[in-house]
Amino acid sequence: MLDLQQQDMFNLGMLRPETAKATKAARATNATNATNATKAVNSVCGFFSDGGRLLRRCTKPTKHEFVKLCKVTALGVVFMGGMGVTVKLFFGMLLRG
């Protein structure tokens, strides 16, 4: 359906029927693009809102928690290094024969 301005232009012969249909289709496409843009903006806003909420909830670790975290991290590094050395030695001996 044409809006009043388009109807007036059509009645005055300034707007051809196929142009009116194209205008209507273009409006529908613009509405779809606007909807997609609105969804994109809402998702970005939601992301930053959730990030802000996370930062407000985070607290600095206590000394006990920090020491425990350091110990676990060091243990993981030593374990992964030991695994790497073991695999390297195993495949080195395997390939030499």
N, C-alpha and C positions, 0 to 999 in steps of 0.2 A: 504494500500500500504506500502511496506517495504522501509526503507531508504537504502541508498547505502551500508552501513556497514552490515546491516542485509541481504541484497541481496547477498553480497559477501560471507557471512557466510553460507547462504542457498545453494549457488552454490557449495561451497566447501564441503558440506555435514555436516557442523558443527552445523547447525540449522535445526531442523525438522519443517515441516509445522505447526503442532499444537503449537509449541513453538513460532513461528513467529506470529500466531494469538493471542496467550496469551500475547505476548509482546506488540502487537498493542492495545489490550484491556487494558493492564496495563497502557500504555501511555495515553489512553483516560481517565482512572480513575484518573491518576495523574494530568492531565490537569483540570479535574473537581475539584479535591481537591485544586489545585492551584488557580482556579477561586474562590472557596469558601473562601479560606484563604485570597485572595486579597480583597474580599468583606468585610470580617470580619475586616481586618486591616483598610480599608477605613472607615468603620462605626465607629470604635474606634477613628480614627484620626478626623473624622467629629465631634464626640462628644466632644473631647477636644478642637477643634477649636471653636465650638459654646460656650463652657464654657468660654474660654478665651475672646471671643467677649462680653459675658455677663458681665464678671468681668471688662472689660474696660469701659463698658457703665454705670456701677453702680456708684452712687455717695453717699457720706455721707449725711444723712438727716440733714436738718436744725434744729435749736432748736425748732421751731414751729411744724415741722413735728414730731419730736421725742416726744414732750409733748402730741400731739394729739394721737400718736400711743400708748403711755403709758395709756392715759385715756381710749381709746377704749378697750385695753387689760384688764385693771382693771374692766371695766364695764362688759366685757364678762365673766371674772372669777366670779364676784359677781352674775351675772345672772345664770350661770351654777350651782354655789353652791346653790343658792336659789331654783332652780329647783330640785336639788338633795334632799335638805332638805324637800321640799314640797312632793315629791314622797315618801320619806321614812316615813314621818308622815302619809300620806294618806294610804299607805299600812299597816303601823303599826296599825292604827285604824281599818282598814278593816279586818285584820286578828284576832284582839282581839274580834271583834264582836260587 
